[in-house]
Amino acid sequence: MTAVAPPGALPRRIAHLDMDAFYASVELLRYPQLKGLPVVIGGSRRRLDDALLTRFADMPLDRIPVDAFPLLKDYTGRGVITTATYPARAFGVGSAMGLMKAAKLCPQAILLPVDFDEYRRYSRAFKAVVTEIAPLMEDRGVDEVYIDFTHVPGGQREGGRVLARLIQKGIFDATGLTCSIGVAPNKLLAKMASEFNKPKGITVLQPDELAERVWPLPVRKVNGIGPKAEAKLASHGIATVGDLAAREKTWLAEHFGKRYGAWLFEAAWGHDERPVVTESEPVSMSRETTFERDLHAVRDRAELGRILTALCEKLADDLQRKGYVGKTVGIKLRYADFKIVTRDQTMADHSADAAVLRRLAGLCLKRVDLGPPLRLLGVRVGSLVRPGLVDSTAQVAEDTLPGLFDTP
């Protein structure tokens, strides 16, 4: 059972706000003529998109004819879907799916490129609306937040529904975008509730509704239960949250480990005491890219070198813009067979210098098998701190140079 507030204390009301098909919705503000049509957002800006904007340069964006937009069926490459409109999702198209695979499911979908600068601008706008109404907000990414309603005026009315409606209206008036909100006694249940009534939904989940509304759900609906845990639970006959709640805590600890087993038990019973955190420091930042074709470390050395340098420069810019330096540099490779490998290298000092990151990434590459063709390359910087706390000038020993993929 969910914990009951002490006598005289206000019951805890936590909201999870999730923007509806956020990237796609932002694109539909730019191109309203595409509303109601299957639209896929993915890949980077391509020549077809530039040609479209050049061709209709003297015309407002909302007047570009629908039949002039690129179609998914004509796409060739290795890009993946970032998001899709609800009409496209009806065909089985979803985030992280390869664009070529999606083209077989919904060839008639319109394909638009990702525009992260625009998405970040709208993200800042909707979050400004939220904090103006309810200041205790935890940022969970570009399109979702947690909000503590407990002591906000109107936060207890109708279990939080009144305040949720106010926030929905404020966001729509300011941005033209819609969102779905779940309100519950804690973050775990609020996140589940926000998925109950999408899009434009508000769901209030009360403590005494756990058995009726949560226990019938598949275990994967619990944030923190992934595909591997789901498969293991299924092997023991546990398919729903209710099945999980029926197991003893000791049994779960025996089969899933003391810590994770205890968490599974608490999650199944709707227990979650995590606070809404208004500020948090990132532990790492990364940049990665999926190639349009498989690349080989020898045959495509120069191209890979340019890509690695560009990733490090973008990552260094991210660090400097957000005010961090890091001490651990890592690389991520995905081979053509989709196998993933990672390697890390720790510096003597913290840094956000692109050349330093590039050198360390090259050292990491020396420790992986570069024989098979490569599909993806990524660079990561971890152990982040604010530069004022450390000496951010890092030196790499001369005998470690050069790194792989250096241009001859």
C-alpha positions in Angstrom: 0.0 0.0 0.0 1.2 3.6 -0.7 2.3 5.4 2.4 -0.4 7.7 4.0 0.5 11.2 4.9 0.7 12.0 8.7 -2.5 13.6 10.3 -2.6 17.3 9.3 -0.1 17.0 6.5 -1.1 17.5 2.9 -1.0 14.3 0.8 1.9 14.3 -1.5 0.9 15.1 -5.1 3.6 14.7 -7.8 3.0 15.3 -11.5 4.8 14.0 -14.5 4.3 16.1 -17.6 5.1 14.6 -21.0 4.9 16.7 -24.2 2.8 15.0 -26.9 5.0 13.8 -29.8 7.1 16.8 -29.0 9.5 17.0 -32.0 6.8 16.2 -34.5 4.4 18.7 -32.9 7.0 21.5 -33.2 7.4 20.6 -36.8 3.6 20.8 -37.3 3.7 24.3 -36.0 6.1 25.1 -38.8 4.2 23.1 -41.4 0.5 23.0 -40.3 -0.5 21.7 -43.7 0.9 18.3 -42.5 -1.5 17.9 -39.6 -3.3 14.6 -39.6 -0.7 13.0 -42.0 1.9 10.4 -41.1 5.1 12.3 -40.5 8.5 10.9 -39.4 11.3 13.1 -37.9 14.7 11.6 -38.3 18.2 11.9 -39.8 20.1 15.2 -40.3 19.3 17.9 -42.8 19.8 16.6 -46.3 20.0 18.1 -49.8 16.4 17.2 -50.5 15.3 19.4 -47.6 17.5 22.2 -48.5 16.3 22.0 -52.1 12.7 22.2 -50.8 13.3 25.4 -48.9 15.3 26.9 -51.8 12.5 26.0 -54.3 9.9 27.7 -52.2 12.1 30.4 -50.7 9.5 33.1 -51.7 6.6 31.3 -50.1 5.6 31.1 -46.4 6.4 27.6 -44.9 2.8 26.9 -44.2 2.0 27.3 -47.9 4.4 24.8 -49.3 2.4 22.1 -51.1 2.1 18.8 -49.3 3.2 16.8 -52.4 6.5 18.8 -52.5 7.8 17.2 -49.2 10.2 14.2 -49.3 8.6 10.9 -48.6 10.0 8.1 -46.4 9.8 5.6 -49.2 12.5 7.5 -51.1 15.0 7.6 -48.2 18.2 5.6 -48.4 20.8 5.6 -45.6 21.4 4.5 -42.0 19.4 7.2 -40.1 17.0 6.4 -37.3 13.6 7.9 -36.3 13.7 10.4 -33.6 9.9 10.6 -33.3 6.8 10.4 -35.4 3.3 11.8 -35.5 0.4 9.7 -34.1 -0.9 8.9 -37.6 2.5 7.4 -38.4 2.7 5.5 -35.2 -0.5 3.7 -36.2 1.5 1.9 -38.8 4.0 0.6 -36.2 6.6 3.3 -36.8 8.4 4.3 -33.6 11.4 6.1 -32.1 14.8 4.6 -32.6 13.6 2.5 -35.6 15.7 2.6 -38.7 14.3 4.8 -41.4 14.7 2.1 -44.0 12.7 -0.3 -41.9 10.1 2.3 -41.2 9.8 3.0 -45.0 8.5 -0.6 -45.4 5.8 0.0 -42.8 4.7 3.4 -43.9 6.2 4.4 -47.2 3.8 7.3 -47.7 5.0 9.1 -44.5 6.5 12.5 -45.0 10.1 12.7 -43.8 11.4 15.8 -42.1 14.9 16.4 -40.7 15.7 16.9 -37.0 16.0 20.5 -35.8 17.4 20.4 -32.3 17.8 24.1 -31.9 14.1 24.7 -32.5 13.1 21.9 -30.1 15.4 23.3 -27.4 13.8 26.7 -27.9 10.3 25.3 -27.4 11.5 23.2 -24.5 12.7 26.3 -22.7 9.3 28.0 -23.4 7.1 25.3 -22.0 9.3 24.9 -18.9 9.1 28.6 -18.3 5.3 28.3 -18.2 5.5 25.4 -15.7 7.9 27.1 -13.2 5.8 30.3 -13.4 2.8 28.3 -12.0 4.6 25.6 -10.0 8.2 26.4 -9.1 9.3 23.0 -7.9 10.1 21.4 -11.3 12.6 18.6 -12.1 13.9 18.8 -15.6 14.0 15.3 -17.1 15.0 16.1 -20.7 13.8 18.2 -23.6 10.2 17.0 -23.4 9.3 15.9 -19.9 9.4 17.2 -16.3 8.3 16.2 -12.8 6.4 18.8 -10.8 5.6 18.9 -7.1 2.0 20.0 -6.7 1.7 19.4 -3.0 1.9 23.0 -1.7 1.1 24.9 -4.9 -2.3 26.7 -4.8 -4.8 24.4 -6.5 -2.4 21.5 -6.3 -4.7 19.5 -4.1 -8.0 20.4 -5.8 -9.6 17.3 -7.5 -6.4 15.5 -6.6 -4.3 17.9 -8.7 -6.5 17.9 -11.8 -7.3 21.7 -11.5 -3.6 22.7 -11.5 -2.8 20.2 -14.3 -5.5 21.8 -16.5 -4.1 25.3 -15.7 -0.6 24.2 -16.8 -1.9 22.5 -19.9 -3.7 25.7 -20.9 -0.7 27.9 -20.1 1.6 25.7 -22.3 -0.8 25.7 -25.2 -1.4 29.4 -25.0 2.3 30.1 -25.0 3.5 27.6 -27.5 0.6 26.0 -29.4 1.8 22.6 -28.1 -0.1 20.0 -26.1 1.0 17.7 -23.2 -0.2 14.9 -21.1 0.0 15.0 -17.3 -0.2 12.2 -14.7 -0.7 13.2 -11.0 -0.1 10.6 -8.3 1.4 10.3 -4.8 5.0 9.9 -6.2 7.2 10.1 -9.3 7.0 6.4 -10.1 3.2 6.3 -10.3 2.9 9.8 -11.9 5.1 8.7 -14.8 2.9 5.7 -15.4 -0.2 7.8 -15.1 0.9 10.3 -17.7 0.8 7.5 -20.3 -2.8 6.5 -19.5 -4.6 9.1 -21.6 -2.4 10.4 -24.4 -2.5 12.8 -26.1 -3.8 15.9 -24.3 -4.8 13.8 -21.3 -4.8 14.3 -17.6 -4.9 11.3 -15.3 -5.2 11.5 -11.5 -4.1 8.4 -9.7 -5.1 8.0 -6.1 -3.3 5.7 -3.5 -6.3 3.4 -3.2 -6.5 2.8 -7.0 -3.3 0.8 -7.3 -4.9 -2.6 -7.6 -7.5 -1.4 -10.1 -5.4 0.7 -12.4 -1.7 -0.3 -12.0 -1.6 -4.0 -11.2 -3.2 -5.1 -14.5 -0.5 -3.4 -16.5 2.5 -5.2 -18.0 5.6 -5.0 -15.9 7.4 -3.0 -18.7 5.1 -0.1 -17.8 7.2 0.4 -14.6 10.0 2.8 -15.3 13.1 0.8 -14.4 12.0 -2.6 -15.7 13.8 -3.1 -19.1 13.6 -5.9 -21.6 16.1 -8.2 -19.9 14.3 -7.9 -16.5 10.9 -8.4 -18.3 12.1 -11.6 -19.9 13.5 -12.9 -16.6 10.2 -12.0 -14.8 8.3 -13.8 -17.6 10.3 -16.9 -17.1 9.0 -17.0 -13.6 5.4 -16.4 -14.7 5.4 -12.7 -13.8 3.7 -10.7 -16.6 1.8 -7.9 -14.8 2.6 -5.5 -12.0 0.0 -7.4 -10.0 1.9 -10.7 -10.5 5.0 -8.9 -9.3 3.2 -7.5 -6.2 2.1 -11.1 -5.3 5.7 -12.2 -4.9 7.5 -12.1 -1.5 10.3 -9.6 -1.1 12.7 -12.4 -0.1 11.9 -14.4 -3.2 12.6 -11.3 -5.4 15.9 -10.7 -3.6 16.9 -14.3 -4.2 16.2 -14.2 -7.9 17.1 -10.6 -8.8 19.6 -9.6 -6.2 19.1 -7.9 -2.9 19.0 -4.3 -4.1 17.0 -4.7 -7.4 14.7 -7.3 -5.8 13.8 -4.9 -3.0 13.2 -2.2 -5.6 10.9 -4.4 -7.6 8.9 -5.2 -4.5 8.5 -1.5 -3.6 7.7 -0.5 -7.2 5.0 -3.1 -7.5 3.4 -1.7 -4.4 3.6 1.9 -5.6 6.3 3.0 -3.1 8.6 5.8 -4.2 10.0 8.4 -1.9 12.3 10.2 -4.4 11.9 14.0 -4.1 11.4 16.4 -7.0 14.9 17.7 -7.6 15.0 21.2 -9.0 18.7 21.2 -9.9 21.0 18.3 -10.8 24.5 18.1 -12.2 25.1 15.9 -15.3 27.6 13.1 -14.8 28.5 13.0 -18.5 27.9 14.4 -22.0 28.2 12.7 -25.3 28.0 13.1 -29.1 27.5 10.3 -31.6 26.6 9.8 -35.3 25.3 6.9 -37.3 27.0 6.7 -40.7 25.1 6.8 -44.0 27.2 3.7 -45.0 29.5 1.3 -43.2 33.0 2.7 -42.8 36.3 0.8 -42.4 39.1 2.0 -40.2 41.7 1.6 -43.0 39.9 2.2 -46.2 37.9 5.2 -44.7 40.6 6.4 -42.3 40.5 10.1 -43.4 36.7 10.3 -43.3 36.6 8.6 -39.9 39.2 11.1 -38.7 37.2 14.0 -39.8 34.0 12.6 -38.1 35.9 11.9 -34.9 37.4 15.4 -34.9 33.9 17.0 -35.5 32.3 15.0 -32.7 35.0 16.1 -30.3 34.7 19.7 -31.3 30.9 19.6 -30.9 31.3 17.9 -27.5 33.9 20.5 -26.4 31.5 23.2 -27.4 28.7 21.6 -25.4 30.9 21.4 -22.3 32.1 25.0 -22.6 28.6 26.3 -23.3 27.2 24.5 -20.3 30.1 25.3 -18.0 31.7 21.9 -17.4 35.1 20.1 -17.7 35.6 16.4 -17.6 38.3 13.9 -16.7 37.2 10.7 -18.5 37.0 10.4 -22.3 35.2 7.4 -23.8 34.4 6.2 -27.3 31.5 4.0 -28.5 31.5 1.9 -31.6 28.7 0.0 -33.2 29.8 -2.5 -35.8 27.8 -3.4 -38.9 26.5 -6.5 -37.0 25.1 -4.1 -34.3 27.6 -5.2 -31.7 28.6 -2.3 -29.4 31.9 -1.8 -27.7 33.1 1.1 -25.5 36.4 2.1 -24.1 37.4 4.9 -21.6 40.6 6.8 -20.9 41.1 8.9 -17.8 43.2 12.2 -18.0 45.5 13.5 -15.3 43.4 16.7 -15.2 40.0 17.9 -16.2 39.5 19.5 -19.6 36.9 20.7 -22.1 39.5 21.3 -24.9 38.6 19.8 -28.2 42.2 18.8 -29.1 42.6 17.0 -25.7 39.3 15.1 -26.1 40.4 14.2 -29.7 43.7 12.8 -28.5 42.2 10.7 -25.7 39.5 9.4 -28.0 42.2 8.3 -30.4 43.9 6.4 -27.5 40.6 4.7 -26.7 40.3 3.5 -30.3 43.7 1.8 -30.1 42.1 -0.7 -27.6 39.3 -1.9 -29.8 39.0 -4.2 -32.8 39.0 -2.0 -35.9 38.8 -4.8 -38.4 35.0 -5.1 -38.9 33.0 -2.3 -40.7 31.7 0.4 -38.4 28.1 1.7 -38.3 28.3 4.3 -35.5 30.9 6.3 -33.7 30.4 8.2 -30.5 32.5 10.2 -28.0 31.7 10.7 -24.3 33.2 12.9 -21.5 32.5 11.8 -17.9 33.4 12.8 -14.3 32.1 16.3 -15.0 32.7 19.2 -12.6 32.5 23.0 -12.8 35.8 24.4 -14.1 36.3 26.8 -11.1 36.8 23.8 -8.9 39.8 22.3 -10.8 42.8 23.2 -12.9 41.2 22.6 -16.3 44.5 22.5 -18.3 45.1 18.9 -19.2 48.3 17.6 -20.8 48.7 14.4 -22.7 52.1 12.7 -22.7 53.9 13.1 -26.0 54.6 9.4 -26.3 50.9 8.6 -26.4 50.5 10.5 -29.7 49.2 10.2 -32.4 45.8 8.7 -32.0 44.0 6.6 -34.5 42.2 8.2 -37.4 44.6 11.1 -37.4 44.8 12.6 -40.8 48.1 11.7 -42.5 
